[in-house]
Amino acid sequence: MATTTEAPTAGLEAGASTAAVTRPKLHGRAFYESIGSPKYILAPMVDQSEFAWRMLSRSFIPASEQKNLAAYTPMFHARLYKDTENYRQCHFQAVRPDDSNDTTGTAATPTNPTPTTKPWLDGNPAIDRPLFVQFCANDPDALLGAALKVAPYCDAVDLNLGCPQGIAKKGKYGAFLQEDQDLIFKLINTLHKNLPIPVTAKIRILDTRAATLAYARNVLAAGASILTVHGRLREQKGHLTGLADWETIRWLRGQLPPETVLFANGNILQHSDLQRALDATDADGVMSAEGNLSDPAIFSRPPDPGTETREYWRGKDGKGGYRVDAVMRRYMDILHKYAAGQDPPSRRPLFIPGDDTAWMEEMDRAEAEQDEPERKKRRRDVTNGPKSAKSRALSPNYSAMQPHMFHLLRHFVSKHTDVRDLLARSRAGDLEAYERILSMVERKVAEGLIEYEARGAEMFAGDEVLGPEADAAEVVEEDGESSRGAVKRCKRPWWVAQPIIRPLPKEAMAKGAVSLSKKDKAKLKAAGNGEAAKEEGKEEEVKQNGEKEDQSFQEKVLETDDKLLAG
């Protein structure tokens, strides 16, 4: 549906044009179709879905299919974004800092979304669309003020209603707004009425289907054009994450108007899970967060056998994936080109067995440098990196480097602890240091490929999935009781980008990672397998407005605080 919206001039930056421009504003499915009806969505992740990572994820997708992937920025704090120039520069770089105060041309404003300044990184129409900017907020005016500043540079603004972290509880935002449905309505409706672009929202399921339906209806009635549903409760995080409830998302799909645009979130470990989720939930699109962090190529279809490039490895059992050295190369090249504004270094072709190994011998000679005293090496490293400490501090693309590499190389560094230790000592933005890490990764991947070529599965002797004793024909059902089936399906050699599979709650308790009382164990079991929500949803008659009395979720699931999961 298209509506004619006259964007407000209140709150515009000093010096900007205040002439209101009337233009059509699309809503709901009309908006979704206008951006290409993307089926795959890169999730908003705190400090982890920044421009460079979005570019990396997009780089694996053919140019003809780019519109099939929409991406979200990391979650920004609305009040800080509205009030603090330094916060804006450190988190969203739509134009260069020296262009943002340009008074010689026409600045980008909510009423004039086509600035004369040249697009830079975030939201650049040529390379970073479709793009949704996500905020957390509990003040409608602050949210609107922040949203107006990014409106010229994105396709929609999203309200985070899913963050389960302790900091969100303390600040009363994210998933800790879900008890205040009136405030949620005001936040979304304020943007719907006053923002020149659509507003969307991301929620978690509640403890009953009736409550979840009422929640979804409230968000849509407030004006959200797209609703993303994470199929987990607020309390399902860390060791208690468990499986997302696809059945409830599908049930929700059937209860909402057919024109509703719905994205499903949860349980995406590898590319094949994307279509499984679409089929299981009947959603319009499927979102990936942690799966994308472990394998940024997750949204691209794997190459057919026999068409692989050097970047993609396929084993003798037919299973494969993108090599971590190849992915890290792409990532580093993006940082050089966009964040540092310089040409990437020239690189030799990725090694495959049969290639010349002279470069490995050269590395052996160069490794004598590691005999230097540690203090001297640290002093030398201080001089490396981008142009200045200020440029490192201002770039969100640099600050995300270390956590990204720990996600990508999680399985790699469990074997090669020297790379892990070097990565732990690395500093944000020190591109030269990361190039040295890349060289080590390339060398160790080459050694692994050579050994695999010679020994095959024997090199993984003792591994029940990869080793020669593994039963390839064994089928392990994937359920809410054990992660063994997911491990068997997804595990690859350490040189392949692959998901980090969390132990399911029962396994975590068995290992002593979680200690619960009998009462809490019963609550966790009910939440983890979704039976409580499903049975109640089947038995109760849902009223027209979806309202139903229900108990507090905090009485149903033990709450934990996990800083690693943003929701």
MONORWO-V743638 format. One record per backbone hydrogen bond with DSSP energy under -1.0 kcal/mol. CO is the residue of the C=O (numbers start at 0). NH is the residue of the N-H. Records with the same first field share a line. If there is no record, write none. Layout:
BEGIN
CO=NH / NH
END
This chain:
BEGIN
0=26
2=24
4=22
8=11
12=15
22=4
24=2
26=29
27=31
28=32
29=33
30=34
31=36
32=35
38=285
39=69
40=287
41=71
44=47 / 48
49=53
50=54
51=55
52=56
53=57
54=58
57=60
61=64
62=65
64=67
65=68
67=39
69=41
70=131
75=135
76=80
77=81
78=82
79=83
83=87
84=88
85=89
87=90 / 91
92=120 / 121
93=119
95=98 / 99
98=101
105=115
111=108
120=123
123=126 / 127
129=70
130=154 / 155
131=72
132=157
133=75
134=159
135=77
138=142
139=143
140=144
141=145
142=146
143=147
145=149
146=150
149=152
150=153
155=132
156=199
157=134
158=201
162=174
164=168
165=169
166=170
167=172
172=175
173=176
174=177
176=179
179=183
180=184
181=185
182=186
183=187
184=188
185=189
186=190
187=191
188=192
189=193
190=194
197=156
198=224
199=158
200=227
201=160
202=229
207=211
208=212
209=213
210=214
211=215
212=216
213=217
214=218
215=219
216=220
217=221
218=223
219=222
225=200
226=262
227=202
228=264
229=204 / 231
230=244
232=235
234=236
236=239
237=240
243=245
244=248
245=249
246=250
247=251
248=252
249=253
251=255
256=259
260=226
261=283 / 284
262=228
263=286
264=230
269=272
270=273
271=275
272=276
273=277
274=278
275=279
276=280
277=281
284=263
285=40
287=42
288=292
289=293
290=294
294=297
296=299
303=306
310=322
312=320
314=317
318=314
320=312
321=496
322=326
323=327
324=328
325=329
326=330
327=331
328=332
329=333
330=334
331=335
332=336
333=337
334=339
335=341
351=354
356=360
357=361
358=362
359=363
360=364
361=365
362=366
364=367
365=368
366=369
367=370
368=371
372=376
373=377
374=378
375=379
376=380
377=381
379=382
380=383
387=391
388=392
389=393
394=398
397=400
399=403
400=404
401=405
402=406
403=407
404=408
406=409
408=412
411=414 / 415
414=416
415=419
416=420
417=421
418=422
419=423
420=424
426=429
428=430
429=433
430=434
431=435
432=436
433=437
434=438
435=439
436=440
437=441
438=442
439=443
440=444
441=445
442=446
443=447
444=448
445=449
446=450
447=451
448=452
449=453
450=454
451=455
454=457
455=458
456=459
457=460
459=462
462=466
466=469
470=473
482=486
483=487
484=488
485=489
486=490
492=495
494=323
503=507
504=508
505=509
506=510
507=512
508=511
516=520
517=521
518=522
519=523
520=524
521=525
522=526
523=527
524=528
525=531
529=533
530=534
531=535
532=536
533=537
534=538
535=539
542=545
551=554
552=555 / 556
END
